Amino acid sequence: MARSRSATLTEAELRIMNVLWDRGSATVHEVLQALPVQPALAYNSILTIIRILEKKGYVKHEKDKRAHVYTASVDRKDASRFEVRHLVSRFFGNSDELLVLNILEEKSIDPDELQRLRELMDRSKPE
């Protein structure tokens, strides 16, 4: 049975999206050149992943002579918000509170990060 397509980004898709977000636009060859050598991806693999990203609505293309030039159609901030919403839905029953509590219970949280969280919570309190 075929695996259902996820609206979230796989690790390989995220690597390619990061290139497009950083560069603004790129051909498949330019994406290949911008990716780290390890783990290596072949040209055809990148092309396949970009086509999947187009079907998911994350990427669009324009034809420039013989090459397709790809750009992100979803910005990084919106994509990360979607991923967080998906995480909260999947693991925390749509409860933002449970997510925050889980983060705060983590022993390795940096004191500076904890202070920033406190400041954010103080600013978001209804008056």
N, CA and C atoms as an extended XYZ file, in Angstrom:
381
Properties=species:S:1:pos:R:3:atomname:S:1:resname:S:1:resid:I:1 pbc="F F F"
N         0.836       -1.172        0.000 N   MET     1
C         0.000        0.000        0.000 CA  MET     1
C         0.890        1.247        0.000 C   MET     1
N         0.554        2.217       -0.831 N   ALA     2
C         1.348        3.449       -0.933 CA  ALA     2
C         1.185        4.295        0.314 C   ALA     2
N         2.275        4.919        0.702 N   ARG     3
C         2.269        5.801        1.861 CA  ARG     3
C         1.545        7.093        1.499 C   ARG     3
N         0.683        7.578        2.395 N   SER     4
C        -0.029        8.820        2.112 CA  SER     4
C         0.935        9.998        2.213 C   SER     4
N         0.693       10.995        1.388 N   ARG     5
C         1.546       12.176        1.356 CA  ARG     5
C         1.279       13.061        2.558 C   ARG     5
N         2.341       13.525        3.161 N   SER     6
C         2.246       14.390        4.329 CA  SER     6
C         2.342       15.846        3.899 C   SER     6
N         1.555       16.699        4.548 N   ALA     7
C         1.642       18.135        4.274 CA  ALA     7
C         2.864       18.737        4.955 C   ALA     7
N         3.416       18.023        5.924 N   THR     8
C         4.603       18.518        6.616 CA  THR     8
C         5.842       18.197        5.779 C   THR     8
N         6.957       18.786        6.157 N   LEU     9
C         8.186       18.620        5.399 CA  LEU     9
C         9.040       17.480        5.941 C   LEU     9
N         9.523       16.639        5.032 N   THR    10
C        10.494       15.624        5.417 CA  THR    10
C        11.843       16.318        5.613 C   THR    10
N        12.816       15.600        6.124 N   GLU    11
C        14.142       16.182        6.333 CA  GLU    11
C        14.767       16.635        5.015 C   GLU    11
N        14.664       15.809        3.979 N   ALA    12
C        15.231       16.171        2.672 CA  ALA    12
C        14.505       17.376        2.081 C   ALA    12
N        13.183       17.421        2.221 N   GLU    13
C        12.418       18.567        1.725 CA  GLU    13
C        12.826       19.845        2.458 C   GLU    13
N        13.029       19.748        3.750 N   LEU    14
C        13.435       20.913        4.531 CA  LEU    14
C        14.811       21.417        4.091 C   LEU    14
N        15.720       20.508        3.800 N   ARG    15
C        17.046       20.911        3.324 CA  ARG    15
C        16.925       21.723        2.036 C   ARG    15
N        16.079       21.285        1.137 N   ILE    16
C        15.890       21.992       -0.127 CA  ILE    16
C        15.170       23.310        0.096 C   ILE    16
N        14.158       23.319        0.951 N   MET    17
C        13.443       24.558        1.248 CA  MET    17
C        14.397       25.589        1.857 C   MET    17
N        15.298       25.156        2.723 N   ASN    18
C        16.264       26.089        3.321 CA  ASN    18
C        17.124       26.760        2.249 C   ASN    18
N        17.497       25.995        1.228 N   VAL    19
C        18.263       26.579        0.119 CA  VAL    19
C        17.416       27.633       -0.593 C   VAL    19
N        16.168       27.300       -0.890 N   LEU    20
C        15.301       28.247       -1.600 CA  LEU    20
C        14.998       29.473       -0.743 C   LEU    20
N        14.768       29.280        0.550 N   TRP    21
C        14.530       30.422        1.428 CA  TRP    21
C        15.767       31.316        1.510 C   TRP    21
N        16.934       30.717        1.586 N   ASP    22
C        18.168       31.497        1.705 CA  ASP    22
C        18.530       32.212        0.397 C   ASP    22
N        18.337       31.539       -0.718 N   ARG    23
C        18.742       32.096       -2.023 CA  ARG    23
C        17.646       32.931       -2.677 C   ARG    23
N        16.397       32.654       -2.357 N   GLY    24
C        15.284       33.330       -3.026 CA  GLY    24
C        14.759       32.519       -4.193 C   GLY    24
N        15.634       32.049       -5.054 N   SER    25
C        15.247       31.188       -6.171 CA  SER    25
C        16.480       30.400       -6.613 C   SER    25
N        16.222       29.281       -7.294 N   ALA    26
C        17.342       28.446       -7.748 CA  ALA    26
C        16.853       27.400       -8.731 C   ALA    26
N        17.743       26.996       -9.617 N   THR    27
C        17.487       25.839      -10.475 CA  THR    27
C        17.830       24.584       -9.670 C   THR    27
N        17.496       23.426      -10.208 N   VAL    28
C        17.846       22.174       -9.529 CA  VAL    28
C        19.362       22.084       -9.370 C   VAL    28
N        20.097       22.459      -10.415 N   HIS    29
C        21.559       22.412      -10.345 CA  HIS    29
C        22.085       23.336       -9.237 C   HIS    29
N        21.519       24.529       -9.118 N   GLU    30
C        21.953       25.465       -8.085 CA  GLU    30
C        21.624       24.942       -6.681 C   GLU    30
N        20.472       24.281       -6.544 N   VAL    31
C        20.142       23.651       -5.255 CA  VAL    31
C        21.177       22.582       -4.938 C   VAL    31
N        21.499       21.758       -5.921 N   LEU    32
C        22.497       20.701       -5.734 CA  LEU    32
C        23.832       21.284       -5.277 C   LEU    32
N        24.259       22.386       -5.887 N   GLN    33
C        25.521       23.020       -5.527 CA  GLN    33
C        25.484       23.623       -4.124 C   GLN    33
N        24.314       24.077       -3.683 N   ALA    34
C        24.193       24.750       -2.379 CA  ALA    34
C        24.055       23.775       -1.215 C   ALA    34
N        23.667       22.544       -1.504 N   LEU    35
C        23.483       21.566       -0.428 CA  LEU    35
C        24.823       21.058        0.079 C   LEU    35
N        24.903       20.749        1.374 N   PRO    36
C        26.138       20.150        1.895 CA  PRO    36
C        26.413       18.807        1.208 C   PRO    36
N        27.669       18.458        1.144 N   VAL    37
C        28.070       17.219        0.476 CA  VAL    37
C        27.482       15.998        1.182 C   VAL    37
N        27.421       16.046        2.489 N   GLN    38
C        26.886       14.911        3.264 CA  GLN    38
C        25.629       15.313        4.011 C   GLN    38
N        24.584       14.565        4.010 N   PRO    39
C        24.371       13.406        3.142 CA  PRO    39
C        24.086       13.864        1.716 C   PRO    39
N        24.705       13.190        0.780 N   ALA    40
C        24.627       13.576       -0.628 CA  ALA    40
C        23.255       13.260       -1.215 C   ALA    40
N        22.798       14.134       -2.098 N   LEU    41
C        21.589       13.893       -2.871 CA  LEU    41
C        21.947       14.003       -4.344 C   LEU    41
N        21.407       13.111       -5.154 N   ALA    42
C        21.652       13.144       -6.595 CA  ALA    42
C        20.728       14.174       -7.249 C   ALA    42
N        21.106       14.626       -8.425 N   TYR    43
C        20.322       15.599       -9.186 CA  TYR    43
C        18.870       15.124       -9.326 C   TYR    43
N        18.685       13.865       -9.751 N   ASN    44
C        17.332       13.334       -9.959 CA  ASN    44
C        16.528       13.282       -8.655 C   ASN    44
N        17.192       13.023       -7.548 N   SER    45
C        16.515       13.010       -6.250 CA  SER    45
C        16.026       14.409       -5.892 C   SER    45
N        16.870       15.410       -6.137 N   ILE    46
C        16.483       16.793       -5.845 CA  ILE    46
C        15.304       17.194       -6.722 C   ILE    46
N        15.351       16.839       -8.002 N   LEU    47
C        14.259       17.154       -8.914 CA  LEU    47
C        12.961       16.504       -8.437 C   LEU    47
N        13.019       15.256       -8.031 N   THR    48
C        11.838       14.556       -7.530 CA  THR    48
C        11.292       15.233       -6.278 C   THR    48
N        12.172       15.596       -5.354 N   ILE    49
C        11.743       16.240       -4.112 CA  ILE    49
C        11.129       17.608       -4.408 C   ILE    49
N        11.713       18.361       -5.329 N   ILE    50
C        11.161       19.668       -5.686 CA  ILE    50
C         9.776       19.510       -6.305 C   ILE    50
N         9.585       18.495       -7.124 N   ARG    51
C         8.249       18.250       -7.712 CA  ARG    51
C         7.236       17.901       -6.624 C   ARG    51
N         7.670       17.142       -5.637 N   ILE    52
C         6.790       16.825       -4.502 CA  ILE    52
C         6.446       18.110       -3.751 C   ILE    52
N         7.451       18.965       -3.543 N   LEU    53
C         7.218       20.243       -2.863 CA  LEU    53
C         6.243       21.119       -3.652 C   LEU    53
N         6.304       21.047       -4.981 N   GLU    54
C         5.338       21.788       -5.798 CA  GLU    54
C         3.929       21.259       -5.583 C   GLU    54
N         3.788       19.947       -5.549 N   LYS    55
C         2.468       19.345       -5.326 CA  LYS    55
C         1.916       19.709       -3.948 C   LYS    55
N         2.803       19.836       -2.971 N   LYS    56
C         2.397       20.214       -1.619 CA  LYS    56
C         2.093       21.707       -1.506 C   LYS    56
N         2.492       22.484       -2.501 N   GLY    57
C         2.243       23.912       -2.492 CA  GLY    57
C         3.348       24.745       -1.861 C   GLY    57
N         4.484       24.146       -1.586 N   TYR    58
C         5.594       24.865       -0.964 CA  TYR    58
C         6.472       25.591       -1.982 C   TYR    58
N         6.450       25.135       -3.229 N   VAL    59
C         7.359       25.635       -4.257 CA  VAL    59
C         6.582       25.894       -5.539 C   VAL    59
N         7.039       26.895       -6.288 N   LYS    60
C         6.513       27.145       -7.636 CA  LYS    60
C         7.705       27.350       -8.560 C   LYS    60
N         7.450       27.286       -9.858 N   HIS    61
C         8.558       27.475      -10.791 CA  HIS    61
C         8.159       28.381      -11.943 C   HIS    61
N         9.194       28.956      -12.561 N   GLU    62
C         9.065       29.703      -13.804 CA  GLU    62
C        10.103       29.151      -14.763 C   GLU    62
N         9.755       29.132      -16.033 N   LYS    63
C        10.691       28.635      -17.037 CA  LYS    63
C        11.608       29.776      -17.467 C   LYS    63
N        12.913       29.513      -17.429 N   ASP    64
C        13.909       30.487      -17.861 CA  ASP    64
C        14.767       29.809      -18.927 C   ASP    64
N        14.445       30.058      -20.180 N   LYS    65
C        15.069       29.386      -21.315 CA  LYS    65
C        14.814       27.897      -21.194 C   LYS    65
N        15.837       27.093      -20.943 N   ARG    66
C        15.634       25.645      -20.846 CA  ARG    66
C        15.449       25.160      -19.418 C   ARG    66
N        15.804       25.970      -18.438 N   ALA    67
C        15.759       25.526      -17.036 CA  ALA    67
C        14.508       26.041      -16.335 C   ALA    67
N        14.096       25.305      -15.327 N   HIS    68
C        13.054       25.781      -14.424 CA  HIS    68
C        13.743       26.446      -13.237 C   HIS    68
N        13.237       27.613      -12.854 N   VAL    69
C        13.758       28.322      -11.690 CA  VAL    69
C        12.687       28.210      -10.609 C   VAL    69
N        13.083       27.659       -9.469 N   TYR    70
C        12.145       27.378       -8.382 CA  TYR    70
C        12.252       28.436       -7.291 C   TYR    70
N        11.107       28.799       -6.745 N   THR    71
C        11.057       29.714       -5.609 CA  THR    71
C        10.084       29.154       -4.583 C   THR    71
N        10.301       29.523       -3.349 N   ALA    72
C         9.400       29.096       -2.275 CA  ALA    72
C         8.097       29.875       -2.402 C   ALA    72
N         6.973       29.177       -2.300 N   SER    73
C         5.676       29.858       -2.321 CA  SER    73
C         5.110       29.971       -0.907 C   SER    73
N         5.822       29.402        0.057 N   VAL    74
C         5.475       29.506        1.474 CA  VAL    74
C         6.718       30.039        2.174 C   VAL    74
N         6.558       31.095        2.972 N   ASP    75
C         7.753       31.608        3.645 CA  ASP    75
C         8.110       30.750        4.856 C   ASP    75
N         9.333       30.921        5.301 N   ARG    76
C         9.885       30.097        6.385 CA  ARG    76
C         9.037       30.200        7.656 C   ARG    76
N         8.595       31.408        7.984 N   LYS    77
C         7.825       31.626        9.207 CA  LYS    77
C         6.487       30.873        9.157 C   LYS    77
N         5.786       30.950        8.022 N   ASP    78
C         4.519       30.235        7.883 CA  ASP    78
C         4.726       28.722        7.927 C   ASP    78
N         5.794       28.257        7.300 N   ALA    79
C         6.085       26.816        7.304 CA  ALA    79
C         6.385       26.333        8.718 C   ALA    79
N         7.156       27.113        9.478 N   SER    80
C         7.477       26.674       10.840 CA  SER    80
C         6.236       26.716       11.727 C   SER    80
N         5.384       27.711       11.531 N   ARG    81
C         4.126       27.745       12.296 CA  ARG    81
C         3.252       26.540       11.993 C   ARG    81
N         3.177       26.171       10.713 N   PHE    82
C         2.398       24.998       10.328 CA  PHE    82
C         2.963       23.743       10.985 C   PHE    82
N         4.286       23.608       10.972 N   GLU    83
C         4.931       22.435       11.573 CA  GLU    83
C         4.664       22.371       13.080 C   GLU    83
N         4.720       23.518       13.755 N   VAL    84
C         4.449       23.548       15.196 CA  VAL    84
C         2.994       23.175       15.455 C   VAL    84
N         2.065       23.718       14.656 N   ARG    85
C         0.644       23.385       14.815 CA  ARG    85
C         0.443       21.880       14.638 C   ARG    85
N         1.139       21.321       13.654 N   HIS    86
C         1.040       19.878       13.403 CA  HIS    86
C         1.558       19.087       14.608 C   HIS    86
N         2.688       19.516       15.151 N   LEU    87
C         3.269       18.875       16.326 CA  LEU    87
C         2.320       18.951       17.524 C   LEU    87
N         1.767       20.129       17.762 N   VAL    88
C         0.835       20.314       18.887 CA  VAL    88
C        -0.397       19.425       18.698 C   VAL    88
N        -0.883       19.357       17.495 N   SER    89
C        -2.047       18.520       17.204 CA  SER    89
C        -1.737       17.040       17.428 C   SER    89
N        -0.606       16.597       16.907 N   ARG    90
C        -0.246       15.173       16.957 CA  ARG    90
C         0.130       14.667       18.338 C   ARG    90
N         0.936       15.440       19.044 N   PHE    91
C         1.496       14.947       20.299 CA  PHE    91
C         0.866       15.540       21.550 C   PHE    91
N         0.189       16.666       21.418 N   PHE    92
C        -0.307       17.361       22.609 CA  PHE    92
C        -1.804       17.642       22.567 C   PHE    92
N        -2.538       16.908       21.718 N   GLY    93
C        -3.990       17.030       21.676 CA  GLY    93
C        -4.467       18.460       21.444 C   GLY    93
N        -3.767       19.198       20.591 N   ASN    94
C        -4.086       20.596       20.279 CA  ASN    94
C        -3.957       21.531       21.475 C   ASN    94
N        -3.210       21.126       22.486 N   SER    95
C        -3.038       21.953       23.675 CA  SER    95
C        -1.684       22.654       23.653 C   SER    95
N        -1.714       23.977       23.433 N   ASP    96
C        -0.481       24.766       23.494 CA  ASP    96
C         0.129       24.691       24.886 C   ASP    96
N        -0.742       24.647       25.888 N   GLU    97
C        -0.281       24.588       27.274 CA  GLU    97
C         0.558       23.336       27.520 C   GLU    97
N         0.101       22.186       27.012 N   LEU    98
C         0.866       20.946       27.209 CA  LEU    98
C         2.225       21.019       26.511 C   LEU    98
N         2.269       21.655       25.353 N   LEU    99
C         3.549       21.824       24.671 CA  LEU    99
C         4.493       22.673       25.508 C   LEU    99
N         4.019       23.808       26.003 N   VAL   100
C         4.859       24.706       26.799 CA  VAL   100
C         5.300       24.013       28.081 C   VAL   100
N         4.387       23.306       28.733 N   LEU   101
C         4.758       22.583       29.956 CA  LEU   101
C         5.829       21.541       29.668 C   LEU   101
N         5.706       20.856       28.550 N   ASN   102
C         6.703       19.862       28.170 CA  ASN   102
C         8.059       20.511       27.975 C   ASN   102
N         8.078       21.674       27.343 N   ILE   103
C         9.333       22.395       27.126 CA  ILE   103
C         9.927       22.847       28.456 C   ILE   103
N         9.069       23.390       29.327 N   LEU   104
C         9.557       23.901       30.605 CA  LEU   104
C        10.049       22.791       31.530 C   LEU   104
N         9.482       21.597       31.395 N   GLU   105
C         9.918       20.474       32.222 CA  GLU   105
C        11.263       19.923       31.775 C   GLU   105
N        11.686       20.275       30.569 N   GLU   106
C        12.967       19.821       30.052 CA  GLU   106
C        14.086       20.424       30.895 C   GLU   106
N        14.930       19.595       31.445 N   LYS   107
C        15.984       20.043       32.366 CA  LYS   107
C        17.084       20.838       31.675 C   LYS   107
N        17.271       20.645       30.369 N   SER   108
C        18.400       21.278       29.688 CA  SER   108
C        18.061       22.658       29.113 C   SER   108
N        16.928       23.218       29.488 N   ILE   109
C        16.568       24.532       28.951 CA  ILE   109
C        17.536       25.594       29.473 C   ILE   109
N        17.979       26.427       28.568 N   ASP   110
C        18.948       27.470       28.869 CA  ASP   110
C        18.302       28.558       29.731 C   ASP   110
N        18.979       29.046       30.776 N   PRO   111
C        18.403       30.096       31.630 CA  PRO   111
C        18.010       31.361       30.857 C   PRO   111
N        18.779       31.728       29.828 N   ASP   112
C        18.437       32.899       29.016 CA  ASP   112
C        17.141       32.654       28.233 C   ASP   112
N        16.989       31.440       27.716 N   GLU   113
C        15.753       31.100       27.001 CA  GLU   113
C        14.561       31.133       27.954 C   GLU   113
N        14.769       30.623       29.146 N   LEU   114
C        13.706       30.628       30.147 CA  LEU   114
C        13.292       32.063       30.491 C   LEU   114
N        14.275       32.945       30.599 N   GLN   115
C        13.968       34.349       30.885 CA  GLN   115
C        13.174       34.984       29.741 C   GLN   115
N        13.556       34.687       28.510 N   ARG   116
C        12.814       35.216       27.359 CA  ARG   116
C        11.382       34.693       27.355 C   ARG   116
N        11.188       33.435       27.722 N   LEU   117
C         9.838       32.877       27.816 CA  LEU   117
C         9.014       33.602       28.875 C   LEU   117
N         9.639       33.878       30.012 N   ARG   118
C         8.936       34.616       31.072 CA  ARG   118
C         8.495       35.988       30.587 C   ARG   118
N         9.393       36.676       29.897 N   GLU   119
C         9.078       38.001       29.372 CA  GLU   119
C         7.936       37.941       28.365 C   GLU   119
N         7.962       36.935       27.490 N   LEU   120
C         6.874       36.766       26.513 CA  LEU   120
C         5.545       36.495       27.222 C   LEU   120
N         5.589       35.647       28.223 N   MET   121
C         4.346       35.329       28.952 CA  MET   121
C         3.826       36.569       29.679 C   MET   121
N         4.731       37.366       30.269 N   ASP   122
C         4.298       38.592       30.961 CA  ASP   122
C         3.643       39.561       29.975 C   ASP   122
N         4.206       39.676       28.764 N   ARG   123
C         3.649       40.590       27.767 CA  ARG   123
C         2.310       40.115       27.226 C   ARG   123
N         2.092       38.798       27.220 N   SER   124
C         0.856       38.267       26.648 CA  SER   124
C        -0.289       38.144       27.642 C   SER   124
N        -0.037       38.474       28.919 N   LYS   125
C        -1.103       38.404       29.926 CA  LYS   125
C        -2.164       39.452       29.654 C   LYS   125
N        -3.449       39.049       29.702 N   PRO   126
C        -4.515       40.045       29.537 CA  PRO   126
C        -4.544       40.988       30.727 C   PRO   126
N        -4.795       42.252       30.455 N   GLU   127
C        -4.773       43.245       31.537 CA  GLU   127
C        -6.119       43.449       32.142 C   GLU   127
